[in-house]
Amino acid sequence: MGRELVVERCVRLLGGGEVDEPFLFVLGGDPARALAARGMPPGEAYWLRVWAARGLLWAGPGDEVDQLRASLADDAWRVREMICKVVARHLVADLLDDVARLDADPVPRVRAAAQRAVIRLVDEGT
């Protein structure tokens, strides 16, 4: 498939777009299959965005800073947490201020991931 296509599909899914089921199953594995079999129960669609963010954790975000920035405000805390991990791993310096603002996030795991991202970005001098 190639890295560029993986990033493109992850970004599309992160933004709420449609992605084919086989790709979703690659991202989410057995939990994705189970979710699809249940017909996407209400309130669980956020898992698609979590898996898309996790895909970017491994593939890299490419130049998709705008979608990452938007995802830092996602209603689902797991998405916000995973995007902080993407920022930290791939040193997305353009999002330093955005991640730093999550020090007031109501979810401790998001605050911790944001703090790690800020420290990593600052330590790397980005």
DSSP file (Angstrom, degrees, kcal/mol; ACC not computed):
  #  RESIDUE AA STRUCTURE BP1 BP2  ACC     N-H-->O    O-->H-N    N-H-->O    O-->H-N    TCO  KAPPA ALPHA  PHI   PSI    X-CA   Y-CA   Z-CA
    1    1 A M              0   0    0      0, 0.0     4,-0.4     0, 0.0     3,-0.0   0.000 360.0 360.0 360.0 -40.4    0.0    0.0    0.0
    2    2 A G     >  -     0   0    0      3,-0.1     4,-2.0     2,-0.1     5,-0.2   0.199 360.0 -88.9  90.4 148.2    2.8    2.4    0.8
    3    3 A R  H  > S+     0   0    0      1,-0.2     4,-2.8     2,-0.2     5,-0.2   0.886 120.9  55.6 -59.1 -44.7    3.3    4.9    3.5
    4    4 A E  H  > S+     0   0    0      1,-0.2     4,-2.5     2,-0.2    -1,-0.2   0.903 110.0  45.5 -59.4 -42.9    1.7    7.8    1.7
    5    5 A L  H  > S+     0   0    0     -4,-0.4     4,-2.6     2,-0.2    -1,-0.2   0.886 111.8  52.0 -69.6 -38.0   -1.5    6.0    1.1
    6    6 A V  H  X S+     0   0    0     -4,-2.0     4,-2.6     2,-0.2    -2,-0.2   0.948 112.1  46.2 -61.2 -47.7   -1.6    4.7    4.7
    7    7 A V  H  X S+     0   0    0     -4,-2.8     4,-2.7     1,-0.2     5,-0.2   0.929 112.4  51.0 -60.6 -45.7   -1.2    8.3    6.0
    8    8 A E  H  X S+     0   0    0     -4,-2.5     4,-2.2    -5,-0.2    -1,-0.2   0.922 112.9  44.7 -58.1 -46.1   -3.9    9.6    3.6
    9    9 A R  H  X S+     0   0    0     -4,-2.6     4,-2.4     2,-0.2    -1,-0.2   0.887 113.1  50.6 -68.5 -38.7   -6.4    7.0    4.7
   10   10 A C  H  X S+     0   0    0     -4,-2.6     4,-2.8    -5,-0.2    -2,-0.2   0.921 111.4  48.4 -64.0 -42.9   -5.6    7.5    8.4
   11   11 A V  H  X S+     0   0    0     -4,-2.7     4,-1.8     2,-0.2     6,-0.2   0.908 111.4  50.2 -64.8 -41.6   -6.1   11.2    8.0
   12   12 A R  H  <>S+     0   0    0     -4,-2.2     5,-3.1    -5,-0.2    -1,-0.2   0.928 113.8  45.0 -61.4 -45.1   -9.3   10.8    6.1
   13   13 A L  H ><5S+     0   0    0     -4,-2.4     3,-1.6     1,-0.2    -2,-0.2   0.887 109.8  55.0 -67.1 -39.3  -10.6    8.4    8.8
   14   14 A L  H 3<5S+     0   0    0     -4,-2.8    -1,-0.2     1,-0.3    -2,-0.2   0.845 107.1  51.9 -61.4 -34.0   -9.4   10.7   11.6
   15   15 A G  T 3<5S-     0   0    0     -4,-1.8    -1,-0.3    -5,-0.2    -2,-0.2   0.367 128.2 -97.9 -85.3   5.3  -11.4   13.5   10.0
   16   16 A G  T < 5S+     0   0    0     -3,-1.6    -3,-0.2     1,-0.2    -2,-0.1   0.524  77.7 140.4  94.2   6.0  -14.6   11.3    9.9
   17   17 A G      < -     0   0    0     -5,-3.1    -1,-0.2    -6,-0.2     2,-0.2  -0.264  56.9 -91.8 -79.2 168.7  -14.3   10.2    6.3
   18   18 A E        -     0   0    0     -2,-0.0     2,-0.3     0, 0.0    -1,-0.1  -0.555  39.9-179.4 -81.2 142.7  -15.1    6.7    5.0
   19   19 A V        -     0   0    0     -2,-0.2     5,-0.1    -6,-0.1    -9,-0.0  -0.992  35.9 -97.9-139.1 143.7  -12.4    4.1    4.7
   20   20 A D     >  -     0   0    0     -2,-0.3     4,-1.9     1,-0.1     3,-0.5  -0.244  31.7-118.0 -64.4 150.5  -12.8    0.6    3.4
   21   21 A E  H  > S+     0   0    0      1,-0.2     4,-2.8     2,-0.2     5,-0.2   0.869 109.7  59.4 -59.0 -42.3  -13.3   -2.2    5.9
   22   22 A P  H  > S+     0   0    0      0, 0.0     4,-1.5     0, 0.0    -1,-0.2   0.909 109.0  45.6 -56.3 -39.4  -10.1   -4.2    5.0
   23   23 A F  H  > S+     0   0    0     -3,-0.5     4,-2.1     2,-0.2    -2,-0.2   0.911 111.5  52.4 -67.9 -40.7   -8.0   -1.1    5.9
   24   24 A L  H  X S+     0   0    0     -4,-1.9     4,-3.0     1,-0.2     5,-0.3   0.889 107.5  52.3 -60.1 -39.4  -10.0   -0.6    9.1
   25   25 A F  H  X S+     0   0    0     -4,-2.8     4,-2.1     1,-0.2    -1,-0.2   0.836 106.5  53.4 -68.3 -32.2   -9.3   -4.2   10.0
   26   26 A V  H  < S+     0   0    0     -4,-1.5    -1,-0.2    -5,-0.2    -2,-0.2   0.922 115.3  41.1 -64.9 -43.1   -5.6   -3.7    9.5
   27   27 A L  H  < S+     0   0    0     -4,-2.1    -2,-0.2     1,-0.2    -1,-0.2   0.921 130.0  24.8 -70.1 -44.9   -5.7   -0.7   11.9
   28   28 A G  H  X S-     0   0    0     -4,-3.0     4,-0.8     1,-0.2    -3,-0.2   0.527  85.8-166.0-105.4  -7.8   -8.0   -2.1   14.5
   29   29 A G  H >X  -     0   0    0     -4,-2.1     4,-1.9    -5,-0.3     3,-0.5  -0.210  66.8  -9.9  59.5-144.3   -7.6   -5.9   14.2
   30   30 A D  H 3> S+     0   0    0      1,-0.2     4,-2.6     2,-0.2    -1,-0.2   0.859 135.2  57.1 -60.2 -38.9  -10.1   -8.1   15.9
   31   31 A P  H 3> S+     0   0    0      0, 0.0     4,-2.3     0, 0.0    -1,-0.2   0.887 107.1  50.2 -60.8 -34.5  -11.7   -5.2   17.9
   32   32 A A  H <X S+     0   0    0     -4,-0.8     4,-2.5    -3,-0.5    -2,-0.2   0.905 110.0  50.0 -67.7 -40.4  -12.4   -3.5   14.5
   33   33 A R  H  X S+     0   0    0     -4,-1.9     4,-2.3     2,-0.2    -1,-0.2   0.925 111.7  48.3 -62.3 -43.5  -14.0   -6.7   13.2
   34   34 A A  H  X S+     0   0    0     -4,-2.6     4,-1.4     2,-0.2    -2,-0.2   0.901 111.8  49.3 -64.2 -40.9  -16.2   -7.0   16.2
   35   35 A L  H  <>S+     0   0    0     -4,-2.3     5,-1.9    -5,-0.2     4,-0.4   0.918 111.8  48.2 -65.1 -42.9  -17.3   -3.4   16.0
   36   36 A A  H ><5S+     0   0    0     -4,-2.5     3,-1.2     1,-0.2    -2,-0.2   0.878 108.1  55.3 -64.4 -37.5  -18.1   -3.8   12.4
   37   37 A A  H 3<5S+     0   0    0     -4,-2.3    -1,-0.2     1,-0.3    -2,-0.2   0.821 105.3  52.7 -65.7 -30.1  -20.0   -7.0   13.0
   38   38 A R  T 3<5S-     0   0    0     -4,-1.4    -1,-0.3    -3,-0.2    -2,-0.2   0.515 118.5-113.4 -83.2  -4.3  -22.2   -5.1   15.6
   39   39 A G  T < 5 -     0   0    0     -3,-1.2    -3,-0.2    -4,-0.4    -2,-0.1   0.847  61.8 -63.9  78.6  33.9  -23.0   -2.4   13.0
   40   40 A M      < -     0   0    0     -5,-1.9     5,-0.1     1,-0.1     3,-0.1   0.979  64.9-135.0  52.8  77.6  -21.1    0.5   14.7
   41   41 A P    >   -     0   0    0      0, 0.0     3,-1.9     0, 0.0     4,-0.3  -0.242  31.9 -88.0 -57.9 146.6  -23.0    0.9   17.9
   42   42 A P  T 3  S+     0   0    0      0, 0.0    -2,-0.0     0, 0.0     0, 0.0  -0.272 114.1  22.7 -55.9 139.1  -23.9    4.5   18.8
   43   43 A G  T 3  S+     0   0    0     -3,-0.1     3,-0.1     1,-0.0    -3,-0.0   0.413 105.0  83.7  85.5  -2.5  -21.2    6.1   20.8
   44   44 A E    X   +     0   0    0     -3,-1.9     3,-1.6     1,-0.1     4,-0.3   0.395  54.6  96.3-113.0   2.9  -18.4    3.8   19.6
   45   45 A A  T >>  +     0   0    0      1,-0.3     3,-1.5    -4,-0.3     4,-0.7   0.733  68.7  77.4 -64.7 -20.6  -17.5    5.5   16.3
   46   46 A Y  H 3> S+     0   0    0      1,-0.3     4,-2.2     2,-0.2     3,-0.4   0.789  78.7  72.2 -60.1 -25.1  -14.6    7.3   18.1
   47   47 A W  H <> S+     0   0    0     -3,-1.6     4,-2.8     1,-0.2    -1,-0.3   0.847  89.8  59.7 -59.3 -32.5  -12.7    4.0   18.0
   48   48 A L  H <> S+     0   0    0     -3,-1.5     4,-2.0    -4,-0.3    -1,-0.2   0.912 107.6  45.0 -60.7 -41.4  -12.2    4.6   14.2
   49   49 A R  H  X S+     0   0    0     -4,-0.7     4,-2.5    -3,-0.4    -2,-0.2   0.857 111.0  53.6 -71.4 -35.4  -10.4    7.8   15.0
   50   50 A V  H  X S+     0   0    0     -4,-2.2     4,-2.4     2,-0.2    -2,-0.2   0.946 111.3  45.5 -62.4 -47.1   -8.4    6.2   17.7
   51   51 A W  H  X S+     0   0    0     -4,-2.8     4,-2.1     2,-0.2    -2,-0.2   0.874 111.5  52.5 -65.8 -36.6   -7.2    3.5   15.3
   52   52 A A  H  X S+     0   0    0     -4,-2.0     4,-1.8    -5,-0.2    -1,-0.2   0.924 110.3  48.0 -63.6 -43.4   -6.5    6.1   12.6
   53   53 A A  H  X S+     0   0    0     -4,-2.5     4,-1.6     1,-0.2    -2,-0.2   0.901 110.0  52.4 -63.7 -40.0   -4.4    8.1   15.1
   54   54 A R  H  X S+     0   0    0     -4,-2.4     4,-1.3     1,-0.2    -1,-0.2   0.874 105.5  55.2 -64.0 -36.1   -2.6    4.9   16.1
   55   55 A G  H  X S+     0   0    0     -4,-2.1     4,-3.0     1,-0.2     3,-0.3   0.904 107.7  49.2 -60.6 -40.4   -1.9    4.3   12.4
   56   56 A L  H  X S+     0   0    0     -4,-1.8     4,-2.1     1,-0.2    -1,-0.2   0.790 100.8  65.1 -69.4 -27.2   -0.3    7.7   12.2
   57   57 A L  H  < S+     0   0    0     -4,-1.6    -1,-0.2     1,-0.2    -2,-0.2   0.897 115.9  28.8 -59.2 -39.1    1.8    6.8   15.3
   58   58 A W  H  < S+     0   0    0     -4,-1.3    -2,-0.2    -3,-0.3    -1,-0.2   0.853 128.4  39.2 -91.0 -38.8    3.5    4.2   13.2
   59   59 A A  H  < S-     0   0    0     -4,-3.0    -3,-0.2    -5,-0.2    -2,-0.2   0.728 109.3-117.9 -84.9 -21.9    3.3    5.6    9.7
   60   60 A G     <  -     0   0    0     -4,-2.1    -1,-0.1    -5,-0.3    -2,-0.1  -0.025  20.6 -95.7  94.0 154.3    4.0    9.2   10.6
   61   61 A P    >   -     0   0    0      0, 0.0     3,-1.7     0, 0.0    -1,-0.1   0.530  45.3-157.1 -85.6  -4.7    1.7   12.1   10.1
   62   62 A G  T 3   -     0   0    0      1,-0.2   -58,-0.0    -3,-0.1    -2,-0.0  -0.425  64.4 -37.1  61.3-138.8    3.1   13.3    6.8
   63   63 A D  T 3  S+     0   0    0      1,-0.1     2,-1.4    -2,-0.1     3,-0.4   0.059 102.1 120.8-102.9  23.0    2.3   17.0    6.4
   64   64 A E    <>  +     0   0    0     -3,-1.7     4,-1.7     1,-0.2     5,-0.1  -0.290  20.7 138.6 -89.3  52.4   -1.2   16.7    7.9
   65   65 A V  H  >  +     0   0    0     -2,-1.4     4,-2.8     1,-0.2    -1,-0.2   0.873  66.1  58.6 -65.2 -38.8   -0.8   19.2   10.8
   66   66 A D  H  > S+     0   0    0     -3,-0.4     4,-2.3     1,-0.2    -1,-0.2   0.910 107.7  45.1 -61.1 -43.6   -4.2   20.7   10.4
   67   67 A Q  H  > S+     0   0    0      2,-0.2     4,-2.1     1,-0.2    -1,-0.2   0.885 113.0  51.1 -69.0 -36.8   -6.0   17.5   10.9
   68   68 A L  H  X S+     0   0    0     -4,-1.7     4,-1.1     2,-0.2    -2,-0.2   0.932 109.9  50.3 -62.9 -44.0   -3.8   16.6   13.9
   69   69 A R  H >< S+     0   0    0     -4,-2.8     3,-0.7     1,-0.2     4,-0.3   0.931 111.2  48.2 -59.2 -46.4   -4.5   20.1   15.4
   70   70 A A  H >< S+     0   0    0     -4,-2.3     3,-1.5     1,-0.2    -1,-0.2   0.873 107.8  56.1 -62.2 -36.6   -8.3   19.5   15.0
   71   71 A S  H >< S+     0   0    0     -4,-2.1     3,-1.5     1,-0.3    -1,-0.2   0.698  90.4  71.8 -73.0 -18.8   -8.0   16.1   16.5
   72   72 A L  T << S+     0   0    0     -4,-1.1    -1,-0.3    -3,-0.7    -2,-0.2   0.644 101.4  47.3 -68.0 -12.3   -6.4   17.5   19.7
   73   73 A A  T <  S+     0   0    0     -3,-1.5    -1,-0.3    -4,-0.3    -2,-0.2   0.184  83.8 139.8-109.5  13.9   -9.9   18.9   20.4
   74   74 A D    <   -     0   0    0     -3,-1.5     6,-0.2     1,-0.1    -3,-0.1  -0.227  60.3-127.2 -58.5 146.2  -11.7   15.7   19.7
   75   75 A D  S    S+     0   0    0      4,-0.1     2,-0.6     5,-0.0    -1,-0.1   0.801  93.6  78.9 -63.6 -29.0  -14.6   14.8   22.0
   76   76 A A  S >> S-     0   0    0      1,-0.2     4,-1.6   -30,-0.0     3,-0.7  -0.721  71.6-153.0 -87.9 121.2  -13.0   11.4   22.7
   77   77 A W  H 3> S+     0   0    0     -2,-0.6     4,-2.7     1,-0.2     5,-0.2   0.826  93.2  62.4 -64.0 -30.7  -10.2   11.6   25.1
   78   78 A R  H 3> S+     0   0    0      1,-0.2     4,-2.1     2,-0.2    -1,-0.2   0.854 103.2  50.2 -64.1 -33.0   -8.5    8.5   23.6
   79   79 A V  H <> S+     0   0    0     -3,-0.7     4,-2.5     2,-0.2     5,-0.2   0.941 110.8  48.5 -68.0 -47.4   -8.1   10.4   20.3
   80   80 A R  H  X S+     0   0    0     -4,-1.6     4,-1.9     1,-0.2    -2,-0.2   0.918 112.3  49.7 -58.8 -43.6   -6.6   13.4   22.0
   81   81 A E  H  X S+     0   0    0     -4,-2.7     4,-1.6     1,-0.2    -1,-0.2   0.929 111.5  47.8 -60.8 -46.0   -4.2   11.1   23.9
   82   82 A M  H  X S+     0   0    0     -4,-2.1     4,-2.0     1,-0.2    -1,-0.2   0.873 108.6  53.8 -67.2 -36.8   -3.1    9.3   20.8
   83   83 A I  H  X S+     0   0    0     -4,-2.5     4,-2.7     1,-0.2    -1,-0.2   0.889 105.4  54.6 -65.4 -37.1   -2.5   12.5   18.8
   84   84 A C  H  X S+     0   0    0     -4,-1.9     4,-2.2    -5,-0.2    -1,-0.2   0.896 107.6  50.7 -60.2 -38.5   -0.2   13.7   21.6
   85   85 A K  H  X S+     0   0    0     -4,-1.6     4,-2.8     2,-0.2     5,-0.2   0.888 109.2  50.5 -66.0 -38.9    1.7   10.4   21.2
   86   86 A V  H  X S+     0   0    0     -4,-2.0     4,-2.5     2,-0.2    -2,-0.2   0.933 110.2  50.0 -62.2 -46.0    2.0   11.1   17.5
   87   87 A V  H  X>S+     0   0    0     -4,-2.7     5,-1.6     1,-0.2     4,-0.5   0.910 114.1  45.3 -59.5 -43.5    3.2   14.6   18.1
   88   88 A A  H ><5S+     0   0    0     -4,-2.2     3,-0.6     3,-0.2    -2,-0.2   0.940 115.3  44.9 -67.8 -47.8    5.9   13.3   20.5
   89   89 A R  H 3<5S+     0   0    0     -4,-2.8    -2,-0.2     1,-0.2    -1,-0.2   0.897 123.0  34.9 -65.4 -40.0    7.1   10.4   18.4
   90   90 A H  H 3<5S-     0   0    0     -4,-2.5    -1,-0.2    -5,-0.2     3,-0.2   0.304 103.9-125.0-102.8   9.8    7.3   12.3   15.2
   91   91 A L  T <<5 -     0   0    0     -3,-0.6     2,-1.8    -4,-0.5    -3,-0.2   0.918  31.9-173.8  50.4  56.6    8.4   15.7   16.7
   92   92 A V    > < +     0   0    0     -5,-1.6     3,-2.0     1,-0.2    -1,-0.2  -0.598   4.7 179.2 -83.5  82.5    5.6   17.7   15.1
   93   93 A A  G >   +     0   0    0     -2,-1.8     3,-1.9     1,-0.3     4,-0.3   0.765  69.5  71.1 -61.4 -28.9    6.9   21.0   16.3
   94   94 A D  G 3  S+     0   0    0      1,-0.3    -1,-0.3    -3,-0.1     4,-0.2   0.689  98.9  51.2 -61.5 -16.5    4.1   23.0   14.7
   95   95 A L  G <> S+     0   0    0     -3,-2.0     4,-2.9     1,-0.1     5,-0.3   0.260  74.5 107.4-106.3  11.7    1.8   21.6   17.4
   96   96 A L  H <> S+     0   0    0     -3,-1.9     4,-2.5     1,-0.2     5,-0.2   0.940  84.4  42.9 -55.3 -51.1    3.9   22.5   20.5
   97   97 A D  H  > S+     0   0    0     -4,-0.3     4,-1.5     1,-0.2    -1,-0.2   0.890 114.2  51.6 -64.3 -39.0    1.5   25.3   21.6
   98   98 A D  H  4 S+     0   0    0     -4,-0.2     4,-0.4     1,-0.2    -1,-0.2   0.916 113.0  44.4 -64.2 -43.6   -1.6   23.2   20.9
   99   99 A V  H >< S+     0   0    0     -4,-2.9     3,-1.6     1,-0.2    -2,-0.2   0.895 108.5  58.0 -68.4 -39.5   -0.3   20.3   22.9
  100  100 A A  H >< S+     0   0    0     -4,-2.5     3,-1.5    -5,-0.3    -1,-0.2   0.834  97.2  62.7 -60.4 -32.2    0.8   22.5   25.7
  101  101 A R  G >< S+     0   0    0     -4,-1.5     3,-1.2     1,-0.3    -1,-0.3   0.693  86.0  74.9 -66.9 -17.2   -2.7   23.8   26.0
  102  102 A L  G X   +     0   0    0     -3,-1.6     3,-1.9    -4,-0.4    -1,-0.3   0.424  64.3  95.8 -77.2   4.7   -3.9   20.3   27.0
  103  103 A D  G <  S+     0   0    0     -3,-1.5    -1,-0.3     1,-0.3    -2,-0.1   0.664  86.8  50.0 -65.1 -12.9   -2.3   20.8   30.4
  104  104 A A  G <  S+     0   0    0     -3,-1.2    -1,-0.3    -4,-0.1    -2,-0.2   0.275  80.7 132.0-105.3   8.8   -5.9   21.7   31.4
  105  105 A D    <   -     0   0    0     -3,-1.9     6,-0.1     1,-0.1    -3,-0.0  -0.338  61.3-131.9 -61.0 141.6   -7.5   18.7   29.8
  106  106 A P  S    S+     0   0    0      0, 0.0    -1,-0.1     0, 0.0    -3,-0.0   0.650  86.9  79.4 -70.8 -13.1  -10.0   17.0   32.2
  107  107 A V  S >> S-     0   0    0      1,-0.1     4,-2.2   -30,-0.0     3,-0.6  -0.849  70.8-149.2-102.3 121.1   -8.5   13.6   31.6
  108  108 A P  H 3> S+     0   0    0      0, 0.0     4,-2.6     0, 0.0     5,-0.2   0.851  96.8  55.5 -55.9 -37.8   -5.3   12.7   33.4
  109  109 A R  H 3> S+     0   0    0      2,-0.2     4,-2.2     1,-0.2     5,-0.2   0.870 108.7  48.2 -65.9 -35.0   -4.0   10.4   30.6
  110  110 A V  H <> S+     0   0    0     -3,-0.6     4,-2.7     2,-0.2     5,-0.2   0.930 111.5  49.6 -69.2 -44.9   -4.4   13.2   28.1
  111  111 A R  H  X S+     0   0    0     -4,-2.2     4,-2.5     1,-0.2    -2,-0.2   0.918 112.2  48.6 -58.8 -43.3   -2.6   15.6   30.3
  112  112 A A  H  X S+     0   0    0     -4,-2.6     4,-2.4     2,-0.2    -1,-0.2   0.920 112.4  47.1 -64.3 -44.5    0.2   13.1   30.9
  113  113 A A  H  X S+     0   0    0     -4,-2.2     4,-2.1     1,-0.2    -1,-0.2   0.890 112.8  50.4 -64.6 -38.6    0.6   12.4   27.1
  114  114 A A  H  X S+     0   0    0     -4,-2.7     4,-2.6     2,-0.2    -2,-0.2   0.914 109.5  50.3 -65.3 -43.0    0.6   16.1   26.4
  115  115 A Q  H  X S+     0   0    0     -4,-2.5     4,-2.6     1,-0.2    -2,-0.2   0.914 110.3  49.8 -62.4 -42.4    3.3   16.8   29.0
  116  116 A R  H  X S+     0   0    0     -4,-2.4     4,-2.5     1,-0.2    -1,-0.2   0.900 111.1  50.2 -62.4 -39.5    5.5   14.0   27.5
  117  117 A A  H  X S+     0   0    0     -4,-2.1     4,-2.6     2,-0.2     5,-0.2   0.925 110.9  48.0 -64.9 -44.3    5.0   15.5   24.1
  118  118 A V  H  X S+     0   0    0     -4,-2.6     4,-2.7     2,-0.2     5,-0.3   0.939 112.7  48.7 -61.9 -46.9    5.9   19.0   25.2
  119  119 A I  H  X S+     0   0    0     -4,-2.6     4,-3.1     1,-0.2     5,-0.2   0.928 112.8  47.9 -59.9 -45.1    9.0   17.7   27.1
  120  120 A R  H  X S+     0   0    0     -4,-2.5     4,-2.0     2,-0.2    -1,-0.2   0.922 113.1  47.4 -63.3 -44.3   10.1   15.7   24.0
  121  121 A L  H  <>S+     0   0    0     -4,-2.6     5,-2.1     2,-0.2     4,-0.5   0.917 115.8  44.5 -63.4 -43.3    9.6   18.6   21.6
  122  122 A V  H ><5S+     0   0    0     -4,-2.7     3,-1.1    -5,-0.2    -2,-0.2   0.923 112.8  50.9 -68.2 -43.9   11.5   21.0   23.9
  123  123 A D  H 3<5S+     0   0    0     -4,-3.1    -1,-0.2     1,-0.3    -2,-0.2   0.853 110.7  49.4 -62.7 -34.0   14.3   18.5   24.6
  124  124 A E  T 3<5S-     0   0    0     -4,-2.0    -1,-0.3    -5,-0.2    -2,-0.2   0.546 109.7-126.7 -81.8  -6.9   14.7   17.9   20.9
  125  125 A G  T < 5       0   0    0     -3,-1.1    -3,-0.2    -4,-0.5    -2,-0.1   0.820 360.0 360.0  68.2  31.3   14.9   21.7   20.3
  126  126 A T      <       0   0    0     -5,-2.1    -4,-0.1    -6,-0.2   -30,-0.1   0.474 360.0 360.0 -87.5 360.0   12.1   21.7   17.7
